[in-house]
Structures are given as structure tokens and as C-alpha cells.
Amino acid sequence: MRIELQLGYAVFSGYRRFGQLGGILFAIQAPSAGGHQMLAHVEAFIQAQLATFMSVDDEHLTTRVAPLKERMQADMGWQRQAEDAWAAVQAGFAPEYPLMLRGEIASLPNEALRAAAQQWADANCGRIVLSNDSQPNAGWSASRP
């Protein structure tokens, strides 16, 4: 996004925890684009990724997802397991929840992966936008710390 859209000088994404919530974080710092524009670009990016994911046939999806599923089943090391267990406890889950969840995710069939991708793109679990700009539209609420 940074190079293609020339949005800004700091763009990254990845799974992060935000308080007790976990999800995909898109962090964008762009002096020439407001929060509305950046949100529109992120939404377009998510929809493009969804379209690509949904267009892959089952055979190729299985092949491409297999290494990720193997990594989810691999030993994470004691430090990562401890961090995940503590995050689970803070979120109200049992300490072993992350290990169980990784096993469940690794066993998901392609149809369930596609359904999860659609739910993610549709923001069924919600989105949080932090910006120094005004709220993007009436569907968003603005709050101050």
C-alpha cells in the first residue's frame, strides 16, 4: 500500500493485541492523507485480498494453506506459549485456550476458511480505528480517551 498508493512513510500490518482484543492491525502514518482516505484504502485492500482468496480453487488453497497449518501445530517455544496463555487469561479464557485454538484452526476445511475470510472482510467482529481525524462516517462512533 505504501509504495503503490504513495500513502505515507510508515505502513505495516500484522496480528496484534489491543487491550483484550486480538486482530489484524494496519498501522499507517501518512501526512498527505486523512483518516477517511486511509480507511478507504485499507477497506479496498481487504476486499481485494478477499477476492483473491475466494478465487483460488480448493486444490490450490489446500496446497497454499498447508505450510501455515503446519506452523500452527509446531512447538511455539515456552516464552511464546507463556505470552499466549497470559493473553488468554486476560481475555477471560483458560490458559490452554491458544493451544486448543491453534489445533482447531489447523483442522478447518476450506469452506470454513472461506467463511472466516468473508466474516473478517465484512468486519463482523467490528473494527477499531484510531485517528487524529474526525470519524469516517455515521456508522462509526468517536470517543476520546
C-alpha positions in Angstrom: 0.0 0.0 0.0 2.7 2.5 0.9 4.5 2.3 -2.5 1.6 1.6 -4.7 -0.7 4.3 -3.3 2.1 6.6 -2.0 0.2 6.8 1.3 3.0 7.5 3.7 6.3 6.6 5.2 5.2 4.1 7.8 2.9 1.2 6.9 2.8 -2.2 8.5 0.3 -4.8 9.4 0.2 -8.0 11.4 -1.7 -9.8 14.2 -1.5 -7.7 17.4 -3.4 -7.4 20.7 -5.2 -4.2 21.5 -6.1 -4.5 25.2 -8.1 -7.7 25.5 -8.8 -7.8 21.8 -6.8 -9.6 19.2 -6.9 -8.9 15.5 -5.2 -7.7 12.3 -3.6 -4.3 12.8 -3.0 -1.9 9.9 -0.8 1.0 11.0 -0.5 3.8 8.6 1.2 7.2 9.0 0.5 9.5 6.1 1.0 13.2 6.3 -0.9 13.7 3.0 -3.9 11.5 3.6 -6.6 11.9 6.3 -8.2 9.1 8.3 -11.1 8.8 5.8 -8.7 8.2 2.9 -6.6 5.8 4.8 -9.6 3.8 6.0 -10.9 3.7 2.4 -7.6 2.3 1.2 -7.5 -0.3 3.9 -11.1 -1.4 3.2 -10.2 -1.6 -0.5 -7.1 -3.7 0.3 -9.2 -6.1 2.4 -11.8 -6.5 -0.3 -9.0 -7.2 -2.9 -7.4 -9.8 -0.6 -10.8 -11.4 -0.1 -11.5 -11.6 -3.8 -8.1 -13.2 -4.4 -8.6 -15.7 -1.6 -12.1 -16.6 -2.8 -11.0 -17.1 -6.4 -8.4 -19.8 -5.5 -9.7 -23.3 -6.2 -9.8 -25.9 -3.4 -6.7 -27.8 -4.6 -4.5 -24.7 -4.7 -6.0 -23.4 -1.4 -5.2 -26.6 0.3 -1.6 -26.5 -1.0 -1.1 -22.9 -0.1 -2.6 -23.2 3.4 -0.8 -26.5 4.4 2.5 -24.8 5.5 0.6 -22.3 7.6 -1.4 -25.1 9.3 1.9 -27.0 9.9 3.4 -23.9 11.6 0.3 -23.6 13.8 0.9 -27.1 15.0 4.6 -26.6 15.6 6.1 -26.1 19.0 5.9 -22.4 19.8 8.5 -22.4 22.5 7.9 -21.8 26.2 8.1 -18.0 26.0 5.5 -17.7 23.2 3.3 -20.2 25.0 3.5 -18.3 28.2 2.7 -15.0 26.5 -0.3 -16.6 24.7 -1.5 -18.2 27.9 -1.3 -14.9 29.8 -3.2 -13.1 27.0 -5.9 -15.8 27.0 -6.3 -15.4 30.8 -6.5 -11.6 30.4 -9.2 -12.1 27.8 -11.2 -14.4 30.1 -10.2 -17.7 28.6 -8.4 -20.7 30.1 -4.5 -20.7 29.8 -4.6 -23.7 27.4 -7.1 -21.9 25.0 -4.4 -20.7 22.5 -3.1 -24.3 22.0 -6.6 -25.6 21.6 -7.5 -22.8 19.2 -4.4 -23.4 17.0 -5.3 -27.1 16.7 -8.9 -26.2 15.8 -7.8 -23.7 13.2 -5.3 -26.2 11.7 -8.1 -28.7 11.2 -10.6 -26.3 9.4 -11.8 -27.3 6.0 -11.5 -24.9 3.1 -15.2 -23.9 3.3 -14.7 -22.8 6.9 -11.6 -20.8 5.9 -13.5 -19.1 3.2 -16.4 -18.3 5.6 -13.9 -16.9 8.1 -12.3 -14.7 5.4 -15.7 -13.4 4.4 -16.5 -12.6 8.1 -13.2 -10.8 8.5 -13.7 -8.7 5.4 -17.3 -7.9 6.5 -16.0 -6.8 9.9 -18.5 -9.0 11.7 -16.4 -8.7 14.8 -16.0 -4.9 14.4 -13.2 -2.6 13.6 -11.4 -0.1 15.7 -9.9 2.9 14.0 -7.5 5.2 15.9 -7.0 8.5 14.1 -6.5 12.2 14.8 -9.1 12.8 12.1 -12.9 13.0 12.5 -15.0 9.8 12.4 -15.1 8.4 8.9 -18.9 8.3 8.6 -22.1 8.0 10.7 -21.5 4.2 11.2 -18.5 4.9 13.3 -18.5 6.4 16.8 -16.0 8.9 18.0 -14.6 8.7 21.5 -11.8 10.4 23.3 -9.6 8.8 26.0 
